């Protein structure tokens, strides 16, 4: 796969976090990690239109660069460009795990064992996402990871880990170097805790030490 196309789509899916339903976003990321570009080209533009998710100019360029070479319908792609500003995230975040998480968080333990000291991985953090200021709708784990390479495949791998551990619609944000974080990710990072640090951690911190 062309690495520029892969990176364009990965960054687009990062920017769609918090605006796209979890049950769609994790699947799009899984397809990208598996290289299923034809499937993405058929489904992603149509899903954006169905759920009325408008793209800004930068996101639209990423969509064009990523999917037009793989046969996406040009009319559908062009129709995703919105005229209004992108809506800010409707979620709030907290470091505090919900009561249903055991005092020994088995997911965090497994992530630590999987990613600590791993090549190309920087910092691994997690936050808990709620809907609205009142925290309605229950808390959801959001994993935030910096990686210097292979971000789509690492996303797919970590999604599969979380699904095995019971999260059917995992929220895994694998962030490349020099990525301009959207408001969703900045809010999550502001209320996150460190899980572990990979081999590339020293120069790829999400939060200053």
PAZAPA-4460 file (N, C-alpha, C; in steps of 0.05 Angstrom, whole numbers, plus 32768, in hexadecimal, padded with zeros to 4 digits):
% residues 209
    n_x    n_y    n_z   ca_x   ca_y   ca_z    c_x    c_y    c_z   seq   type   mol
   8011   7FE8   8000   8000   8000   8000   8011   8019   8000     1      X     A
   8009   802D   7FF1   8017   8046   7FF1   8017   8052   800D     2      X     A
   802E   8057   8019   802E   8062   8035   8021   807D   8037     3      X     A
   8023   808E   8022   8016   80A8   8024   7FF8   80A5   8025     4      X     A
   7FED   8093   8015   7FD0   808F   8016   7FC7   8083   8031     5      X     A
   7FD6   8070   803B   7FD0   8064   8054   7FD1   8079   806B     6      X     A
   7FE5   808B   806A   7FE7   809F   807F   7FD1   80B3   807C     7      X     A
   7FC9   80BA   8064   7FB3   80CD   8060   7F99   80C2   806E     8      X     A
   7F93   80A9   8069   7F7B   809D   8074   7F7D   809A   8093     9      X     A
   7F94   8093   809C   7F98   8090   80B9   7F92   80AB   80C7    10      X     A
   7F9E   80C1   80BC   7F9A   80DB   80C7   7F7D   80E4   80C5    11      X     A
   7F70   80DD   80AF   7F53   80E4   80AD   7F43   80D6   80C2    12      X     A
   7F48   80BD   80C7   7F39   80AE   80DB   7F3F   80B8   80F7    13      X     A
   7F57   80C2   80FC   7F5D   80CF   8115   7F4B   80E8   8119    14      X     A
   7F49   80F7   8104   7F3A   8110   8105   7F1C   810B   8108    15      X     A
   7F13   80F3   8100   7EF7   80EC   8102   7EEF   80E1   811D    16      X     A
   7F02   80DC   812F   7EFC   80D2   8149   7EEB   80E6   8158    17      X     A
   7ED7   80DC   8166   7EC4   80ED   8175   7EAE   80F8   8164    18      X     A
   7EB0   80F5   8149   7E9A   80FE   8137   7E8D   80E7   8129    19      X     A
   7E9B   80D1   8127   7E91   80B9   8119   7E8A   80A4   812D    20      X     A
   7E73   8097   812A   7E6B   8082   813D   7E82   806D   8141    21      X     A
   7E86   8065   815A   7E9B   8052   8161   7E99   8038   8150    22      X     A
   7E81   802F   814C   7E7E   8015   813E   7E86   8017   8121    23      X     A
   7E87   802F   8116   7E91   8033   80FB   7EAF   8038   80FB    24      X     A
   7EB8   804A   810D   7ED4   8052   810C   7EE7   803B   8111    25      X     A
   7EE1   802A   8124   7EF4   8014   8129   7EF6   8001   8111    26      X     A
   7EDF   7FFE   8103   7EDF   7FED   80EC   7EEF   7FF9   80D5    27      X     A
   7EEC   8013   80D0   7EFC   8021   80BC   7F1A   801D   80C1    28      X     A
   7F21   8020   80DB   7F3D   801E   80E2   7F47   8001   80DF    29      X     A
   7F36   7FEE   80E5   7F3D   7FD2   80E1   7F42   7FCC   80C3    30      X     A
   7F31   7FD6   80B2   7F35   7FD2   8095   7F4F   7FE0   808C    31      X     A
   7F54   7FF8   8096   7F6D   8005   808D   7F85   7FF5   8096    32      X     A
   7F85   7FEB   80AF   7F9B   7FDC   80B9   7FA0   7FC2   80A9    33      X     A
   7F8A   7FB7   809E   7F8C   7F9F   808E   7F91   7FA5   8070    34      X     A
   7F91   7FBE   8069   7F96   7FC6   804D   7F7E   7FC2   803B    35      X     A
   7F66   7FC2   8047   7F4D   7FBD   8037   7F44   7FD8   802B    36      X     A
   7F53   7FE3   8018   7F4E   7FFD   800E   7F35   7FFF   7FFD    37      X     A
   7F30   7FEA   7FEE   7F17   7FE9   7FDE   7EFE   7FEA   7FEF    38      X     A
   7EFF   7FDC   8005   7EE8   7FDD   8018   7EE4   7FF9   8023    39      X     A
   7EFA   8005   802C   7EF9   8020   8036   7EEF   8034   8021    40      X     A
   7EF8   8031   8009   7EF0   8043   7FF3   7ED2   8041   7FEE    41      X     A
   7EC7   8029   7FF2   7EAA   8026   7FED   7E99   8030   8005    42      X     A
   7EA3   802D   801D   7E92   8031   8035   7E96   804B   8043    43      X     A
   7EAF   8055   8044   7EB4   806D   8055   7EA5   8086   804B    44      X     A
   7EA7   808D   8031   7E98   80A5   8028   7E7A   80A3   802C    45      X     A
   7E70   808B   8026   7E53   8087   802A   7E4B   8089   8047    46      X     A
   7E5B   807F   8059   7E54   8081   8075   7E56   809D   807F    47      X     A
   7E69   80AD   8076   7E6B   80C9   807E   7E51   80D8   8075    48      X     A
   7E48   80D2   805D   7E2F   80E0   8054   7E17   80D6   8064    49      X     A
   7E15   80BC   8068   7DFE   80B1   8077   7DFC   80BD   8093    50      X     A
   7E12   80C1   80A0   7E12   80CB   80BC   7E16   80E9   80BD    51      X     A
   7E16   80F6   80A6   7E18   8113   80A4   7E30   811E   80B2    52      X     A
   7E46   8112   80AC   7E60   811A   80B8   7E6F   812A   80A2    53      X     A
   7E6F   8144   80A5   7E7C   8155   8092   7E9A   8156   8097    54      X     A
   7EA9   8159   8081   7EC6   815C   8083   7ECE   8178   807D    55      X     A
   7EE3   8181   808B   7EEF   819B   8084   7F02   8198   806C    56      X     A
   7F0E   81AD   8063   7F1F   81AC   804C   7F36   8199   804F    57      X     A
   7F43   819A   8066   7F5A   8188   806A   7F52   816B   806A    58      X     A
   7F3B   8165   8077   7F32   814A   8078   7F29   8140   805D    59      X     A
   7F1C   8152   804E   7F14   814B   8033   7F2C   8144   8022    60      X     A
   7F41   8153   8024   7F59   814D   8014   7F65   8131   801C    61      X     A
   7F64   812B   8036   7F6D   8110   803E   7F5C   80FA   8033    62      X     A
   7F42   80FF   8032   7F2F   80EB   8027   7F34   80E7   8009    63      X     A
   7F38   80FC   7FFB   7F3D   80FB   7FDE   7F58   80EC   7FD9    64      X     A
   7F6C   80F3   7FE8   7F87   80E7   7FE4   7F86   80C9   7FEB    65      X     A
   7F76   80C2   7FFF   7F76   80A6   8008   7F64   8094   7FF9    66      X     A
   7F4E   809D   7FEF   7F3A   808B   7FE4   7F34   808D   7FC6    67      X     A
   7F38   80A4   7FBA   7F34   80A7   7F9D   7F46   8093   7F8E    68      X     A
   7F60   8090   7F95   7F71   807D   7F87   7F67   8060   7F89    69      X     A
   7F55   805A   7F9C   7F4B   803F   7FA0   7F2E   803C   7F97    70      X     A
   7F25   804F   7F86   7F0B   804B   7F7A   7EF3   8057   7F88    71      X     A
   7EF7   8068   7F9C   7EE0   8074   7FA9   7ECF   8085   7F96    72      X     A
   7EB5   8085   7F9A   7EA3   8094   7F89   7EA8   80B2   7F8D    73      X     A
   7EAF   80C0   7F76   7EB7   80DC   7F78   7EA0   80ED   7F82    74      X     A
   7E88   80E7   7F7A   7E71   80F7   7F82   7E6D   80F5   7FA0    75      X     A
   7E6F   80DC   7FAB   7E6C   80D9   7FC8   7E82   80E8   7FD7    76      X     A
   7E9B   80E5   7FCD   7EB1   80F2   7FDA   7EAE   8110   7FDA    77      X     A
   7EA7   811C   7FC4   7EA4   8139   7FC2   7E8D   8143   7FD3    78      X     A
   7E79   8132   7FD8   7E62   813A   7FE9   7E68   813B   8006    79      X     A
   7E7F   8130   800F   7E86   8130   802B   7E91   814B   8035    80      X     A
   7E98   815C   8023   7EA4   8176   802B   7E8E   8188   8036    81      X     A
   7E91   8190   804F   7E7D   81A0   805C   7E82   81BE   8058    82      X     A
   7E6D   81CE   805F   7E6F   81EB   805D   7E72   81F8   8078    83      X     A
   7E6B   81E9   808D   7E6D   81F4   80A8   7E86   81EA   80B6    84      X     A
   7E8D   81F7   80CC   7EA4   81EF   80DC   7E9F   81D3   80E8    85      X     A
   7EB4   81C4   80EB   7EB1   81A9   80F7   7EA8   81AD   8114    86      X     A
   7E95   819D   811D   7E8A   819F   8138   7E9F   8195   814C    87      X     A
   7EA2   81A3   8162   7EB5   819B   8177   7EA9   8182   8185    88      X     A
   7EBB   8174   8193   7EB3   815B   819F   7E9D   8160   81B5    89      X     A
   7E8A   814D   81B6   7E75   814E   81CA   7E7B   813E   81E3    90      X     A
   7E94   8133   81E4   7E9B   8122   81FA   7EAC   8130   820F    91      X     A
   7EAB   8125   8227   7EBE   812D   823C   7ECF   8115   8243    92      X     A
   7EE5   811A   8251   7EF8   8105   8257   7F00   8106   8274    93      X     A
   7F08   80F0   827F   7F12   80EF   829B   7F28   80D9   829D    94      X     A
   7F3A   80DD   82B0   7F4E   80C9   82B6   7F43   80B2   82C6    95      X     A
   7F2D   80B7   82D4   7F23   80A4   82E7   7F14   808D   82D9    96      X     A
   7F1C   8075   82DE   7F0F   805E   82D3   7EF3   805A   82DF    97      X     A
   7EDF   8051   82D0   7EC5   804C   82DC   7EC6   8036   82F1    98      X     A
   7EB1   8034   8300   7EB0   8020   8317   7EB2   8004   830D    99      X     A
   7EA9   7FFE   82F4   7EA8   7FE2   82EB   7EC4   7FD8   82E4   100      X     A
   7ED8   7FEA   82E2   7EF3   7FE1   82DC   7F00   7FD8   82F6   101      X     A
   7F0B   7FC0   82F6   7F18   7FB5   830E   7F2F   7FC6   8317   102      X     A
   7F36   7FC3   8331   7F4D   7FD2   833C   7F66   7FCC   832D   103      X     A
   7F69   7FB3   8324   7F7F   7FAB   8312   7F73   7FAA   82F6   104      X     A
   7F78   7FBE   82E6   7F6C   7FC0   82CB   7F7B   7FAD   82B8   105      X     A
   7F6E   7F97   82B1   7F7B   7F82   82A1   7F82   7F8D   8285   106      X     A
   7F72   7F9F   827A   7F78   7FAB   8260   7F92   7FBB   8261   107      X     A
   7F95   7FCC   8275   7FAE   7FDB   8278   7FC6   7FC9   827C   108      X     A
   7FC2   7FB4   828C   7FD8   7FA1   8290   7FE1   7F94   8276   109      X     A
   7FCE   7F8C   8266   7FD4   7F80   824C   7FE1   7F94   8239   110      X     A
   7FD7   7FAC   8238   7FE3   7FC1   8227   8000   7FC7   822F   111      X     A
   8004   7FC8   8249   801F   7FCC   8254   8032   7FB6   824B   112      X     A
   8029   7F9D   824D   803A   7F87   8245   803E   7F86   8227   113      X     A
   802B   7F90   8217   802D   7F8F   81FA   803E   7FA6   81EF   114      X     A
   803D   7FBD   81FB   8048   7FD5   81EE   8061   7FE1   81FD   115      X     A
   8066   7FD9   8216   807C   7FE4   8224   8096   7FDD   8216   116      X     A
   80A6   7FF2   820F   80C0   7FEE   8202   80BE   7FE6   81E5   117      X     A
   80A7   7FE6   81D9   80A4   7FDD   81BE   80AF   7FF2   81AA   118      X     A
   80BC   7FE8   8195   80C7   7FF9   8180   80B1   8008   8173   119      X     A
   80B6   8021   816C   80A3   8033   815D   808C   803D   816E   120      X     A
   808A   8035   8187   8075   803E   8198   8081   8053   81AB   121      X     A
   8073   8069   81AE   807B   807E   81C1   806D   807B   81DB   122      X     A
   805A   808D   81E0   804B   808D   81F9   8030   8080   81F6   123      X     A
   8027   8072   820A   800D   8064   820B   7FFD   8070   8222   124      X     A
   7FE7   807C   821D   7FD6   8088   8231   7FB9   807F   822D   125      X     A
   7FA9   8082   8242   7F8C   807C   823F   7F7C   8091   824F   126      X     A
   7F64   8095   8244   7F50   80A7   8251   7F35   8099   8250   127      X     A
   7F22   80A4   825F   7F07   8099   825F   7EF4   80AE   8254   128      X     A
   7EE5   80A8   8240   7ED4   80BB   8232   7EB7   80B8   823B   129      X     A
   7EAA   80CF   823F   7E8E   80CF   8246   7E80   80E3   8232   130      X     A
   7E65   80DF   8230   7E56   80F0   821F   7E4B   8108   822E   131      X     A
   7E54   8120   8227   7E4A   8138   8234   7E57   813D   824F   132      X     A
   7E52   8155   8259   7E5E   815D   8272   7E54   814D   828A   133      X     A
   7E3C   8141   8288   7E31   8132   829E   7E3B   8115   829E   134      X     A
   7E4A   810D   8289   7E55   80F2   8289   7E40   80DD   8283   135      X     A
   7E2B   80E4   8275   7E16   80D0   826F   7E20   80BC   825B   136      X     A
   7E13   80A5   825A   7E19   8091   8246   7E2F   807E   824D   137      X     A
   7E3B   8080   8265   7E50   806E   826C   7E6B   8076   8262   138      X     A
   7E80   806C   826E   7E9B   8073   8267   7EA7   805F   8254   139      X     A
   7EB8   8069   8242   7EC5   8058   822E   7EE3   805E   822E   140      X     A
   7EF3   8048   822D   7F10   804B   822D   7F18   8056   8211   141      X     A
   7F2A   806A   8212   7F36   8074   81F9   7F55   8071   81FD   142      X     A
   7F60   8062   81EA   7F7D   805D   81EB   7F8B   8071   81D9   143      X     A
   7FA0   807E   81E3   7FAF   8092   81D4   7FCD   8089   81D3   144      X     A
   7FD7   8085   81BB   7FF1   807A   81B7   8000   808A   81A2   145      X     A
   8019   8091   81A8   802A   809C   8192   803B   8086   8186   146      X     A
   803E   8088   816C   804E   8074   815D   805C   8081   8146   147      X     A
   8075   8079   8141   8085   8086   812D   8081   8078   8111   148      X     A
   8075   8061   8110   8071   8053   80F7   805A   803E   80FB   149      X     A
   804E   8036   80E5   803B   8020   80E5   8022   8026   80F5   150      X     A
   8019   803F   80F5   8002   8046   8105   7FE8   8037   80FF   151      X     A
   7FE1   8034   80E5   7FC8   8025   80DF   7FC9   8008   80E9   152      X     A
   7FDF   7FFA   80E6   7FE1   7FDE   80EE   7FE1   7FDC   810D   153      X     A
   7FEF   7FEF   811A   7FEE   7FEF   8137   7FD2   7FF4   8142   154      X     A
   7FC4   8006   8135   7FA8   800C   813C   7F98   7FF2   813A   155      X     A
   7F9A   7FE4   8124   7F8B   7FCB   8120   7F92   7FB7   8135   156      X     A
   7FAC   7FB4   813B   7FB5   7FA1   814F   7FA9   7FA7   816B   157      X     A
   7FAA   7FC0   8173   7FA0   7FC8   818D   7F82   7FC6   818F   158      X     A
   7F74   7FCC   8179   7F57   7FC8   8178   7F50   7FAA   817D   159      X     A
   7F5F   7F98   8171   7F5A   7F7C   8175   7F5F   7F74   8192   160      X     A
   7F73   7F7F   819E   7F79   7F79   81BA   7F61   7F82   81CC   161      X     A
   7F58   7F9A   81C7   7F42   7FA5   81D8   7F28   7F95   81D3   162      X     A
   7F24   7F8C   81BA   7F0B   7F7D   81B5   7F0C   7F62   81C3   163      X     A
   7F24   7F55   81C3   7F27   7F3C   81D2   7F21   7F40   81F0   164      X     A
   7F28   7F58   81FA   7F24   7F5F   8216   7F08   7F69   821C   165      X     A
   7EF6   7F69   8208   7EDA   7F6F   820D   7ED0   7F8A   8202   166      X     A
   7EE1   7F9B   81F6   7ED9   7FB4   81EB   7ED2   7FAF   81CE   167      X     A
   7EB8   7FAE   81C7   7EB0   7FA7   81AC   7EB5   7FBD   8198   168      X     A
   7EB6   7FD6   81A1   7EBA   7FED   818F   7ED1   7FFD   819A   169      X     A
   7EE9   7FF3   8198   7F00   8001   81A5   7F07   801C   819A   170      X     A
   7F10   802D   81AB   7F19   8048   81A3   7F37   804A   81A7   171      X     A
   7F45   8047   8191   7F63   8046   8191   7F6D   805C   817F   172      X     A
   7F7B   806F   818B   7F85   8086   817D   7FA4   8084   817B   173      X     A
   7FAE   807B   8165   7FCB   8079   8161   7FD5   8091   8152   174      X     A
   7FE5   80A1   815F   7FEB   80BC   8155   8007   80BD   8149   175      X     A
   8009   80C6   8130   8024   80C8   8123   8033   80E1   812D   176      X     A
   804D   80E2   8128   805C   80FA   812F   8052   8113   8120   177      X     A
   8054   8129   812E   804D   8144   8122   8031   8145   8118   178      X     A
   801F   8137   8125   8002   8138   811E   7FF5   814E   812F   179      X     A
   7FE6   815F   8121   7FD8   8175   812E   7FBE   816A   813B   180      X     A
   7FBF   8167   8155   7FA9   8159   8163   7F8F   8168   8162   181      X     A
   7F79   815B   815A   7F5F   8167   815B   7F56   816B   8179   182      X     A
   7F40   817A   817C   7F37   8180   8197   7F30   8167   81A7   183      X     A
   7F25   8152   8199   7F1E   8139   81A6   7F36   812D   81B4   184      X     A
   7F4C   812C   81A6   7F64   8120   81B2   7F71   8131   81C7   185      X     A
   7F71   814B   81C3   7F7B   815D   81D8   7F6C   815A   81F2   186      X     A
   7F51   8158   81EF   7F41   8155   8207   7F46   813A   8215   187      X     A
   7F49   8125   8205   7F4F   810B   8211   7F6B   810B   821F   188      X     A
   7F7E   8117   8212   7F99   8117   821D   7F9A   8127   8237   189      X     A
   7F8A   813C   8239   7F8B   814D   8251   7F80   813E   8269   190      X     A
   7F71   8128   8264   7F66   8118   827A   7F6E   80FB   8276   191      X     A
   7F88   80F6   8272   7F92   80DB   826D   7FA7   80D3   8281   192      X     A
   7FAC   80B9   8283   7FC1   80AF   8294   7FD4   809D   8284   193      X     A
   7FED   809C   828D   8001   808D   827F   7FFD   806F   8284   194      X     A
   7FFE   805F   826E   7FFD   8042   8270   801A   8037   826F   195      X     A
   8029   803F   825B   8045   8036   8258   8052   8047   8243   196      X     A
   806C   8042   823F   807C   8050   822B   808B   803C   821A   197      X     A
   808A   803F   81FF   8098   802E   81ED   80B5   8036   81E9   198      X     A
   80C3   8029   81D7   80DF   802F   81D2   80E3   804B   81C7   199      X     A
   80CF   8056   81B9   80D2   8071   81AD   80C6   8086   81C0   200      X     A
   80C2   807F   81D9   80B3   8091   81EA   80C1   80AC   81F1   201      X     A
   80DB   80AC   81F3   80E9   80C4   81FC   80E3   80DC   81EA   202      X     A
   80E1   80D8   81D0   80DD   80EF   81BE   80C1   80F1   81B4   203      X     A
   80AE   80E1   81BE   8093   80E2   81B4   807F   80E0   81CA   204      X     A
   8080   80F4   81DC   806E   80F7   81F2   8055   8105   81EA   205      X     A
   803E   80FB   81F3   8025   8109   81F0   8021   811F   8205   206      X     A
   802B   8119   821D   8028   812C   8233   8044   8130   823E   207      X     A
   804B   8149   8243   8066   814F   824E   806A   8141   8268   208      X     A
   8083   8137   826B   8089   8128   8284   808A   813B   829C   209      X     A
***
